[in-house]
């Protein structure tokens, strides 16, 4: 795997984690 692909994968993984955390917080707040 080349470096660019690895960085893109890490970035997408980070975005997914943030979205899941925000969704969890919203569910708790409701």
C-alpha positions, 0 to 999 in steps of 0.5 A: 500500500502506498503512503497516499492511500494509507493517509486517505484511509486514515483520514476517512477512518477519522471522519467515520469515528467523529460522525459516530461520536456525534451521532452517539452524543445526539442520541444521548441528548435526545 
